[in-house]
Amino acid sequence: GKRSFMTGKRIAALDKLGFEWSVSKSCSHDKKWYEWYKQLKCYKAKHGNCRVPENNADNPQLGRWVQTQRRQYKLLKEGKRS
């Protein structure tokens, strides 16, 4: 097999940048989920609630994300899979 060209210095440099060594669908999915969560926190700070309309003019994607969270919660409570 081939020898790795990776060195301790290169690893340290990439770590310093916040390099993700393992990128899986669940990892990137979690990252996206938390990005939307942060947007919801901003919405709540501005509007005082988390009742984002599905057709929210300012951010329609956030409205759809909130609806998806509600749907996923309902499925979980019913013991169903998404």
N, C-alpha and C positions, 0 to 999 in steps of 0.2 A: 504493500500500500504506500500511499504518499505520506510524507512527513508534513506535519502542520507548520505553517509559517507564523502561527500565533505565538506571541511572547507575553511575558508578564507585563511589560510596559504597554503593549497594545491593549491587553485586557483592562489594565488600570485606566487607560485613556478612554476606552469605550464605556467603562463603568462610570467614569466621571461625567460623561454625557447623558447618563441614564439609559444606556443601551439595554434593550430587552433581549436577553439571550435565548429565551424560549417564547416563541410566538405561536400561540394556539388559538383556535377559534374562541374558546371560553375566555381566554385572557383578553383578547381584543373586544369580545362581547362585554365583559365586565367594565373595561375601560370606557366603552361607548355608553354603557348604562350609567356610569358615574358622571359622565359629561352631561347627559340629559338630566340627571338628578341635580347637578349644580344649576342648570338652567331653571329647573322647577323651584329651587331655593330662591333664586333671583325673582322669579315670578311671584312667589309668596311674599317676599320682602316688599315688593311694589304694590301688590293687590290685597295682601292680608289673608289669602286663602290659596288652596291648591286646586280650585275648580277651574282649570284651564279649559275653555271651550274647544271642542274638536276643530272648529273652524276659526280658531284664534287668528285675528288679522296680523298681529305682530309676529307670531311664530307658529304657523300652522303645523309644523313638524312636532313641536312640543305638545300641542293639543292631541295629536295622534299618538304620541308616546304615552301620554297620561292615560288615554283610553286603553291602550295596550296593557298598561300596568293593571288597570282595573279588570280587564278581561283575564289576564294571567292570574290575578288574585282569585277571581271567581272560579277558574278552572282548578286551582290548587285546593280551594275549599271544598269543591265537589269531588276531589280525588281523581280528576281527569288530567290527561296529558295535553300539553300544548302542541 
